[in-house]
Amino acid sequence: MQAAEATRRECWRCRAESGAALVCPRCDAIQPLPADADLFAVLGLPRRLALDAGDLEQRYHAASRAVHPDRFQTASPRERDLSLAASAAVNRAYRTLRDPVARGRYWLELHGTRLGDGGPQVPAAIATQVFETQEKLEELRAGGGTDIRREVEALRAGFAARVDALRDELLGLYAAANGNAPSLDDLGRRLAEIAYLRTLLGDLEDATQEGLRGTHHRH
């Protein structure tokens, strides 16, 4: 993928230099986007992890209005197709970049790294708590009563708080980089732990609900 600053394109309609713009600055024609379009470039942003939320919001709404399919209902088939593709790209870029976790995962992808390539692994920082949680889950699934369910719910609350703390750490990491690329290892470690915790929280939710159903059934 190319960074926004390095993208050079010519408008398909008027042949003016359109750069990375979604819409030609001369004739307002929507420009075709490559399949691997840089999501930062889609919203006219420099490629960096630290983003201003207000600026991102404004760029999203402006881009969404400019390429919205409703504006091109009577246009040529090509322009209608370009509008649909551009609108989808704008929505994807906004969904990805507004969330610090999704943004971090996308950043890793831009740099040739994907989470989960080596399979799920218990993060070392929470290995003890995970082992304890697995034991409690087994007890709950085996018919553990109210006390066990409360312990599981307390563990779930603790892991949810850990996810929130990790999100804050990500924002701090992005800000500290000051426009430079943070360590991919640091970023990947935090994102991997968040991914693991989210899966674990889903398991805890399922087990707790199943435990409640079992309790109601016994009564």
Phi, psi and omega in degrees: 000150180257144176290158183302320185294336186264356184281127178233120180221158177246135180300134181291339184261310185252355177069013175285157176292120182252350180057224181263010185293145174290327183235136180300129181291344181265311188244001177068016177285136175293136183263142177293142180252141175293157182301328181257036182306134177294122184292333174295315181295326180304323179260013176070029183257147170292151182281094174206154187283328180280114181237150174272119185300320180294318179295318179300317180298314181297316180297320180298311182295321179295315180293320180298317178295320185294327186246007185301134183303333180299333181283349188237024182297330181255010181278180180292159178305321180296316181294324177295319178295318179296323179296315179298316181294317181293320179297319178296319180294320179297315180296318179296317180299317181294313180301321183286314189279337181284338182262118183300331179287310178298323179296318179295319178296320178295322178299317177299317179299320178300332182254023171078020181235138176233140176289148174085003180298328180263011182084161181293134178228144179288121178299135184301327185295337184235018185301318181296314180295324179294317179299316178297319181296317179299322177295316181294323178296319178298319178296318181295317180292335179277003177108019179302149186272204186299320182297317180294319179298320178295322178296319179295319179296324177293320177295320179298317179298321179294319179291323177297320178294324178295321177298316179299319180295321180293324175298319177296322178297321178300313180299321177295321178295319179296316181294320182294333180293335174053047179090344178270168179280126175289169177299126179295329178294314179298316181296312182297323180296315179294318181293323178295321179293319178298315180299317180295316182295323179296320176295316179297319179297323176296319177296319180294320178298314180298316182294321180294317179294322177294322178296321178294319179296322179294322179296316180295323180294321180293331180275000000 
